[in-house]
Amino acid sequence: MGDLRWRDGSEERLLAVLRSATDRSTASDELASHITDWPSRYHLDRRRTNLLRPLSIGPGMTVLDVGAGTGVNSRYLAEAGASVVAVEGDALRAEMAGVRCQGLDVEVRVGSATSVTRDSNPEGFDLVVCIGVLEYAGTDPDAFLSHLASLVRPGGALVVAIENQMGLAYWLGADEDHLGRPFVGIAGYPGDTGGIRTHSRAGLAGLLSGAGMSAQRWLYPFPDYKLPVAILTDDAYRVPDAVNFVDQIVGPPVDRLRMGASAGPDSRASHRELVAAGLGPDMANSFLVVAGADQAAVDTACGGDVVAWRFTGDRRSCFMQERRVTSVAGRCVIDRRRSFPDDPQPTEPSWLSLRPAPASPTDYLAGPNLEQTALACLRAHDLTGLGDVLARFDAFMAGLAGPPSDDAAPHPYLPTGSTAVLPGDCVDLGLDNLVPLVPLGDEGGLTLIDDEWSAEGGIDRELAAIRAMWKLAWVTVASGTDHPWPRTATIDEISVSLMGLLSGSVGADPLERLYAAEAELLAVVAGGSPADHLENLRTAGRRSVAGSSGSPLAAIRSRLSWLRRLPGGRWLARATRGH
């Protein structure tokens, strides 16, 4: 663990960022503002610590963070009140961890996991956390896990996160994350891999049991354990209508932007079939395992009745939220809460605000949402059926629309001249947030769920429709859906085709109007410059099912994304795309 194989080339720059930062907390918007590429995202993105949210961490606990890297997880654990020993094999990364965790109860040690012993830590640890390290344990993972297990005090637990050797992403052709080649893991790691390997569920369960950790709770982060947006438990695969439930919580199960060699077939459809066949847990992309000598230890570290977690995307910390789905008396309910509740809400006036979470959990509405039904029509190349779905969406909007109020001030989603306006809580009126009260084809209405935002004065109906169609086009491409149009059709082109299926007009230049409004919305929600968000939206709009963003050209573009930070940088970045 003392060699340079851990490094990704970003360390010196990010060390300078950490040293100069006035806010190094897990919630830091300041650190997140320095994300420009994959390495900086990995080290600075707050979604890294979503992985730890199912764990019970609190004051008085002692935690060993094995392979602590730049201290992302160590910082989170210490902020939760734990006393942390962070051991890291690379001296530069250990220095970064020390800077990040300065002022907290974190002891950073340079060395390997085996350098920590019961002689130096006779009481052991309540938790030993091993995230993304086991795959580098060489040819004797049994001995490595046994050593970690020996550091767990009685009643404590070992937490392991690792990619699944048999994960869906790898079967769809994604590059093996550590070796950069497709199918090498599912072929049994033939040839010389330098001792690097992941494990299947059965294989990892056996290794943990062999280390004396036979009581285990398995969780499944999506799209992987590095930046999870959803985490499932085994119970998530057992709820009634588990196929639709899991699909709604996870969404696209594979990050096609990072797949590498191949874009593969429809990942979302493939995932649905796996869940239906009872193979969901065995073929999840990643594992998060909480293991102990007995069930009481596991329950202490990760108990409760939560079935699944869903996290919001990249936002300002004051807007980041999570949804916890719990099972209560045989039914699922959703508890929405802020990820960083101590962060104050913005005080500056804004046309967009985050609505308070419901005072009590709300019922999960079973069955396919409108997006799932639309995707099924797209896969079947059934434009007639898709038209019926969109007609239902149209009718729902028509029932809500009305004239603007006399005192409504214009804003990006309510431009001057709007004649048909939806209520302010319809910001996220997408097909994914509409659930039929009765099956499609029967008479009945829709229910709007997850209405977390409010726009002052309401939302222009045309812009709401355009946004909903662009979101459907985006998820179509992100999932690799086999839609009725050419595989080279871009998100922009698909969204225009979808708009053509709506009964109501969306007006002239729909994409230009959408991008202008959405860039301003993202500047409020995520921070940053509307100009940068506009550029990113245009880039996203050019993606297609056929155009894998894992291509060599896309990789070059990603590495040159730092050009945007220079004077005239947006022009330089565009030049690298040939536009």
Secondary structure by P-SEA (a helix, b strand, c coil): cccccccccaaaaaaaaaaaccccccccaaaaaacccaaaaaacccccccccccccccccbbbbbccccccaaaaaaaaaccbbbbbbccaaaaaaaaaaaccccbbbbcccccccccccccccccbbbbccccccccccaaaaaaaaaaaccccbbbbbbbccccccccccccccccccccccccccccccccccccccaaaaaaaaaaaccccbbbbbbccccccccbbbccccccccaaaaaaaaacccccccccccccccccaaaaaaaaaaaccccccccbbbbbbcccaaaaaaaccccccbbbbbccccccccbbbbbbbcccbbbbbbbbcccccccccccccccccccccbbbbbbccccaaaaaaaaaaaccaaaaaaaaaaaaaaaaaacccccccccccccccccccccccccccccccccccccccccccbbbbbccccccccccccaaaaaaaaaaaaaaaaaaacccccccccccaaaaaaaaaaacccccccaaaaaaaaaaaaaaaaaccccaaaaaaaaaaaaacccccccccaaaaaaaaacccccccaaaaaaaaaacc
